[in-house]
């Protein structure tokens, strides 16, 4: 598992935010910030934390256009790949 995947997910969400506006863009930005912080933290995020972020991303993507939704899905894929290496659930 590599924290680079969390950074990649954050970057995808910033692109998603750039492709939309309003509350949807703000939601993508908030999750992007959280992922960037998690990538730099001493202890990585757990499954529950990541599941909540994935839910938020998918919910925001449902209100976004195709370009933003595509970047959001790419972010989810990065987070899911990272989760495969996290012990637990």
DRENDO-1510 file (C-alpha; in Angstrom, 1 decimal, always signed):
<recs>
REC; n; res; u; v; w
REC; 1; UNK; +0.0; +0.0; +0.0 .
REC; 2; UNK; +1.3; +3.4; -0.9 .
REC; 3; UNK; +0.2; +6.7; +0.3 .
REC; 4; UNK; +0.8; +8.0; -3.2 .
REC; 5; UNK; -2.6; +6.6; -4.0 .
REC; 6; UNK; -4.2; +8.9; -1.5 .
REC; 7; UNK; -2.3; +11.9; -3.1 .
REC; 8; UNK; -3.5; +10.7; -6.6 .
REC; 9; UNK; -7.1; +10.5; -5.3 .
REC; 10; UNK; -6.8; +14.0; -3.9 .
REC; 11; UNK; -5.5; +15.3; -7.3 .
REC; 12; UNK; -8.4; +13.6; -9.1 .
REC; 13; UNK; -10.9; +15.3; -6.8 .
REC; 14; UNK; -9.3; +18.7; -7.4 .
REC; 15; UNK; -9.8; +18.1; -11.1 .
REC; 16; UNK; -13.4; +17.1; -10.4 .
REC; 17; UNK; -13.9; +20.3; -8.4 .
REC; 18; UNK; -12.5; +22.3; -11.3 .
REC; 19; UNK; -15.0; +20.7; -13.6 .
REC; 20; UNK; -18.0; +21.7; -11.6 .
REC; 21; UNK; -19.1; +24.5; -9.3 .
REC; 22; UNK; -21.0; +25.4; -6.2 .
REC; 23; UNK; -21.6; +23.0; -3.3 .
REC; 24; UNK; -20.5; +20.0; -5.4 .
REC; 25; UNK; -17.1; +21.6; -6.1 .
REC; 26; UNK; -16.8; +22.5; -2.4 .
REC; 27; UNK; -17.5; +18.9; -1.4 .
REC; 28; UNK; -14.9; +17.6; -3.8 .
REC; 29; UNK; -12.4; +20.1; -2.4 .
REC; 30; UNK; -13.1; +19.2; +1.2 .
REC; 31; UNK; -12.5; +15.5; +0.5 .
REC; 32; UNK; -9.4; +16.3; -1.6 .
REC; 33; UNK; -8.0; +18.3; +1.4 .
REC; 34; UNK; -8.8; +15.4; +3.8 .
REC; 35; UNK; -7.0; +12.9; +1.5 .
REC; 36; UNK; -4.0; +15.1; +1.1 .
REC; 37; UNK; -3.7; +15.4; +4.9 .
REC; 38; UNK; -4.2; +11.7; +5.3 .
REC; 39; UNK; -1.4; +11.0; +2.9 .
REC; 40; UNK; +1.0; +13.1; +5.0 .
REC; 41; UNK; -0.2; +11.9; +8.4 .
REC; 42; UNK; +1.9; +9.5; +10.6 .
REC; 43; UNK; -0.8; +6.9; +10.7 .
REC; 44; UNK; -2.9; +6.2; +7.6 .
REC; 45; UNK; -6.6; +6.2; +7.5 .
REC; 46; UNK; -8.7; +3.2; +8.5 .
REC; 47; UNK; -11.4; +1.5; +6.5 .
REC; 48; UNK; -14.3; +3.4; +8.1 .
REC; 49; UNK; -12.7; +6.8; +7.4 .
REC; 50; UNK; -12.1; +5.9; +3.7 .
REC; 51; UNK; -15.6; +4.4; +3.3 .
REC; 52; UNK; -17.1; +7.7; +4.5 .
REC; 53; UNK; -15.0; +9.6; +2.0 .
REC; 54; UNK; -16.0; +7.3; -0.9 .
REC; 55; UNK; -19.6; +7.7; +0.0 .
REC; 56; UNK; -19.2; +11.5; -0.1 .
REC; 57; UNK; -17.4; +11.4; -3.4 .
REC; 58; UNK; -20.0; +9.2; -5.0 .
REC; 59; UNK; -22.8; +11.4; -3.6 .
REC; 60; UNK; -21.2; +14.5; -5.0 .
REC; 61; UNK; -20.5; +12.8; -8.3 .
REC; 62; UNK; -24.2; +12.1; -8.7 .
REC; 63; UNK; -24.7; +15.9; -8.8 .
REC; 64; UNK; -21.8; +16.5; -11.2 .
REC; 65; UNK; -21.3; +16.4; -15.0 .
REC; 66; UNK; -19.5; +13.6; -16.8 .
REC; 67; UNK; -16.0; +15.1; -16.6 .
REC; 68; UNK; -16.2; +15.7; -12.8 .
REC; 69; UNK; -17.9; +12.3; -12.3 .
REC; 70; UNK; -15.1; +10.6; -14.2 .
REC; 71; UNK; -12.4; +12.2; -12.0 .
REC; 72; UNK; -14.4; +11.3; -9.0 .
REC; 73; UNK; -14.5; +7.6; -10.0 .
REC; 74; UNK; -10.8; +7.7; -10.6 .
REC; 75; UNK; -10.4; +9.0; -7.1 .
REC; 76; UNK; -12.6; +6.2; -5.7 .
REC; 77; UNK; -10.4; +3.6; -7.6 .
REC; 78; UNK; -7.3; +5.0; -6.0 .
REC; 79; UNK; -8.8; +4.9; -2.5 .
REC; 80; UNK; -10.1; +1.4; -3.1 .
REC; 81; UNK; -6.7; +0.2; -4.2 .
REC; 82; UNK; -5.1; +1.8; -1.1 .
REC; 83; UNK; -7.7; +0.1; +1.1 .
REC; 84; UNK; -6.6; -3.4; -0.2 .
REC; 85; UNK; -3.4; -3.0; +1.8 .
REC; 86; UNK; -5.0; -1.7; +5.0 .
REC; 87; UNK; -5.4; -4.4; +7.7 .
REC; 88; UNK; -8.8; -5.0; +9.2 .
REC; 89; UNK; -12.3; -5.3; +7.7 .
</recs>
